[in-house]
């Protein structure tokens, strides 16, 4: 139960605070047990950034765990400040960020580079949120360039897993089982058919990637591709006392030239994140129409401002290549699906999204949970990147509808996956100006006609 209850058809109660709407659990919304259970497993995905922090930033495990705690605070901010989306990383941008970080030595140099990138992402979200120019900027970017960015990010994500020496080569069976199970449950037409016919399968589907992730972890333990966990009891103790040694307050600020190197990656991260905002607002608008008992306030400017605050928090206290994104698409979609079932299933969209990340943050303190999942963190990261790669390629291909744009997108994608953000943006702009600029819709239709199959 909560102190303030919503009247039929109105917005969930809140305390106004400038551009934000403050909501607290048990005060403004109730606690949802289903989201709590899901979070006690899915929080492991937030921990899966730890191997990247160790590899690319040179952090010890205990310090990387402290970074994850700071991230956990950021995950709780959207529901607290009036954003209905369930937040996560800018996941498709992770491969692009890793390509960028690959140019810096792990340690202080890479940490400063990550701080520069995170500060730029913060500034982009802040300025575009205040000026309300976000949608204008993204609309100005050619579809071929957007498609190339998405496809390239998808290729880079999958390449990072299947390349020689990658995680697939090291643990092929568990990752193949988990990847196939995830893809089948999330995208297969036959699985959707089963969901429609069987209530048990429908309940399974409501947990998104959780069943596939648990299956992959169990296989990894059974066939010894991953070591068995050494379960410890008590409360987690991250190395907060060492945190400042790995932050800009001690290491110093990045040089101006590092900011310049980071700028193309920051722009690409924002373009991808704005696409996530579109996806998230679409999901919310759809369920808002199906639940007349609650009005969901979907404010894109507030989403920008809260995402900016989260990136600022990271820049100062936990810079990491996941960045701070507006939505965790898979979990947000499954939460919205349960919300559709009515007020008895989920009182408010905020009770679902708020409960999830508060429970996920609490789970970080539960040492048995953290130590159980510690050996298999690479599985959670790999499955996240593989699913993201699949989605990026699929969505990217849908952005272009003629052969010229597809050619530009393909070149941008390859350059991005191999050489990084700066070269990809330069190649995309040059090819767009040379090949596409000055064309018309009639030219596009003619192009489609010439690429259509004929009976000759």
N, C-alpha and C positions, 0 to 999 in steps of 0.2 A: 504494500500500500504506500501512498504518498500523501503529503500534507495538502497539496493543492490538486484538485481534480478538474479535468477538462470538461467543459460543457459541449454537448453534441454539436459538431460542425465547426467548432472554434479551434484556434491554435493552442498547442500545449502551453500551459502556464510557464512564465519566465520572469526574471528580474531584468528590466532594461538597463543597458550599460553602453551608451553611445551607439556605435554600429553593431554591437553584440547583444545577444540575448542569453543570459546566464540561466542554466538549468542544472540542478543537483539531484543525484539519486535519492529516493525516499522523500524528497521535498517536492520536486517538480515532476518526477516520473518514477514508476515502480521498477523493481528489480525483476529481470527476466531470466528464469532458470535455464532455458534452452540455450540462450546466448552465452551464459556463464559456462555451461558444459563445453560448448564448442570452443570457447576462448581458452579453456584449460588445456586444450590440445593444440589449437592453431597458434598459440603464442610462440610455439617453437619456430615458426617462420620468422618472427621478429628477431629471434636469437641466431638465425642462420646467416645474418650479416657478419657475425663474429669471425668466421674463417676469412672473409674478405678484408676485414679490419686487420687481422693478423698478417695476411699475405701482402696487401698493398700499402698499408700504413705502418706496418711493423709494430703493432701493439701486442703486449702480452695478453693472455686470455683473460685474466682478472680485470684488466683495464678495459678491454673490449666489452666485457660484461657490464662494466659501469657505464659505458657508452650506450648499451642496450637499455639500461634503466632510464637514462635521460630521454632516449627515444620513446620509452613507455609513457613518460610524462606528456610528450608531444602528442601521442596518439589519443590522449584523453581530452585534448583541448577543443576539437571541433564540436562534440556533443555538449561540452561545457559552455561554449560561446555561441551556440545557435546554428551550427551547420549540421544538417541531417545525414550527410554522407559519412560512411565508415572509412576512416583514412588509412593510408599505408605508405608505401614508397612510390617514387616515380619509376616503377619496375622496368618498363621498356628502355629507360635511359641508363640502367645499370651497365650494360655492355659498353655503351658510349663513354660513361664515366671511367670505366676500367681501362679503356683504350687511352683516355686522357691521363689517368694516373700512371699508366705504364711508362710515361716519359719522365717520371720522377723516381728518385731513389727512396725505397721504403724507409720511414723514419721521419725526422723533422721536415725534410724537403717535401715528401708526399703529403704530410699532414697540412703544411702551409698551402700546398696546391689545392687540397680538398676544402680548406677554409675559404680560399679565394672563390672557388666554384660555388660553395654554399652561400656566400655573401652575395654573389651576383644573382643567384636564383631568388634569394630573399628580396633584393632590390627590384627585380623584374616583377615579381608578384605584388610587391608593395605599391610600386608606381602605377602599374596597370589596374590594380584594385582601387586606388584612390582616384585615378583619372577616368576609370571605366573604359579604358581603351583596349582591354584584353581581346575582346571579340573582334575589334577592328584590325588589330595586328595579325591575328591568326587568319582572318579572311583574306588579308592581303598576300599571304604566302601561297604560291601556286600549288595546285593539287598534286602536280608531278613531284614537287619538292617534298610535300608532306608525305606522299606515298613512299618516296625513296628513303626518307628518314625512318618511317615505320618498318619498311621491309629490311633496311640495313640493320636497324636495331634488332629485329627478329633473327636475321642471319647471324649477327654477332653473338646473340644470346645462345643460339643452338651450337654454333661453331665452338664457343668456349667450353661446351660440355662434351662434344664428340671429337675434338682434336686429339692427336696423339699426346698421351700424358695427362689428359683431362680426366674428370671424375667418371665418365662413362667407361673409359679404358680401365680404370682402377677397380671399379665396382659395377661391372656390366649387367649382371643379372638383376640385382635389386633395383637399379635405376631403370632398366628396361621394363620390368614388371610395374613399377610405380608410374612410369611415363605412359605406358599403354593403358593402364587402369584409369589414370587421370583423364587422358584424352577421350577414352571411351565414355566415362561418366559425364564429362562436361560437354562433349560435342557430338556424340553419336546419336543418329536418328533412331536406331533400334533401342538404345537405352531410354530415350525420351518416350518411346512407345511403351516400354515396360513401366516407366513412371506413371503413365496415364492409366495403366491397368491394375497395378498392384500397390496397395497402400504402404507395404513394408519397403518397397523399392523407392517410393516417394519420400518416405522418412529418411532413407539413406541418402537420397539426392540432396536433401535439405542441408546436409553437412558438407557440401562442396567437395573440396580436395581431401578432407580429413580421412575418409576410408582408404583412398588410394595411398595417402602418405603413410598411414599406419601399416597397410599391407606391405609397402616397400621397405619400411623399417623392420618389420618382422622377418621378411625374407633375408634382409641384410644380416640380421643377427643369426638366423638359423643356419645360413651357409657360410657364416664367418667372414663375410665381406667387410663387416664393421665389428669392432670389439664389443663384447657384452658390457652393459653399463655397470659402473661401480656406484651403486645407489648410496647416497649419504642422506642423513636426516638432520633437520634443523632449519635454519634460516640462511638464505644465500648472503654471502659477504663479498660483494664486488670491491675492487680496489679504489674506493673513492679517495683515499688518502694519497694515491699516486696520480689522480686524474689531471691535476694542474700541470704535471710534468709533460703532458702530451697535448696541451692546448695552447692557443695563440697568446694567452696571458703570460705564459712562460717562454714559449719558443719565439715569440715575436710575430708581427704581421707579415703577410706575403708581400713580395715586391710588386711594383706596378706591372712589370712585364709578365708576371704570373697571372695577374688578372686578365691581361690581354690574351694570353694563351687560353685561359679558361672560358672566355666570352662565347666562342662558337658552341661549346658544349652546353653552356648555360642556356643559350637560345634554343637549342634542340630540346633540352630538358623541358623548357617551358612549353614549346609547341606540343610535345607529347603529353604534358600534364594538362594543357587546355583541352586536348582531346578527351582525357579522362574526365574532366569537368563536364563536358558535353554528355558523355556516357552516364555519369552519375546523375545529372539533372534529368536526363531522359528516364532513368529508372525511377527517380522520385516522382516525376510528373505522372508516370503511368500508374503507380500505386496510389498516388493522391486522388486520382479519379475513381479508384476502386474502393476507397475508404472515405465516404462522405462524413464520417464521424470526426475526422481530424483534418484541419487545414495545415498543410506542410508549407512553410515559408522557405522557398528556394531562392536565395540571394547570391548571385554569382560574385558580386563585389565582396560580400562577407566571406565567401569561400576563398577568394584571393587573399584577403587580409589575414585570415586564420592560417592559411598555408604559408604566408610570408612570416608570421610569428614563429611557426614551427621551424622553418629554415633558419631563422635568426637564432633560435634556441640551439639548433645543431651547430651552427657556425661558431658559437661561443663555447659550447660545452660538449659536443659529440659529433664532429663532422664525419659523415660516412657516405659511401657511394650510392646508397639507396635514395639519398635526398629525402625530402618530405613532400609526399604527393597528396593530392586531394581525395583519392579513393583507393581502397583495396577492392578491386572490381569483383572478384570471385565471392568474397565473403559479404560484400555489400548486396550483391544480387541474391544470395541465399537468405540474407536477413530480410530483404524486401519481399521475397517470396513468402516467407512465414508471416510477415506483416499483412499480406493480402488476405489471410485467412480470418481476419476480423479482430475486434478488440479483446476478445477472450484469449486469443492466441498471443497477441502482442498489443498492449494498451496504446503505446505511442511509438513512432519510429525512433524517437530519442531514447525510449526505454530499451529498445533493442541495441542500437549503436552505442549508447552510453554504457550499458551493462557489459557489452563485449570487451571494450578496451579497459574498463576498470578491473574486470575479472582477469584480463590478460596481464595487467600491471601487477596485480596481486600475485599471480602465478609466478612472476619473476622472483618473488621472495621465497617461494616454496622449494627448498633445496632438493627434495626427492624428485620433483618434476624436472628441475633443471639438469640434475645429474643423470636421470634416465635418458633424456634426449641429447645430452652433450655429445656422445659418440656419433650420432646420426644427423647432426646439424647439416652436413653437406647434402644429405638427401633432401631436406626441406628446401635448401637453396637451389639445388639442381632442378627439382620438380617445378619450383616457382619460375625459374628462368626458361625452362623448356616450354611450359604452358604459355608464358608470356611471349616467347618467340613465335610459337604457333599462331597466337592471336594477332601479333603485330604483322606478320606476313599476310594473314587472311584479310585483316582490315586495310592494310596498305594496298593490296591488289584491288580492293573495291573502290579506292579513291580515284582511279584513272580509267577512262573509257575510250581512249584512242591510242593508236600505235605509237605516235610521236611522244605523248606523255608517258606511255609505258616504257619507252626507250630511255627517256630522261630519268624516270624513277629507278630503272634497273641500274643505270650507271651510278647514280647517287648512292644507291643501296650498296653496291660493291665497294665504292670508294670509302663509304662510311665504315663498313665492316673491316676493311683492310687498313685504311690510313687514318681514320678518325674524323671528328666533327668539322674541323676547320677546312680541310680539303674537300669534304663532302658538300658543305655549304657553297664553297667557291665553285665547284664543278656544277652544282645544281643551278645556281644563279646564271652562270655562263651559258649552260646548255638551254635554259629557259629563254634567255634573251636571243640566242642564235636560232633556236628551232621553233619556239612557241610564240614569242612576242609578235604581236601584229596580226595573229590569226583571228578567226571569227568562229561563231557557233556553226555557221554554214560550212566552214572548212573542217570543223570537227565531225560534222555529219558526213561530209564527203570522205573523210578519213575512215570513218566507221564503215562506209559502204565499200571502200576499196579493200578493207581487211576482212570483210564478210566472205564466207565460202561461196563459191559459184558452182553451177552445174556443167560448166564447159569441160 
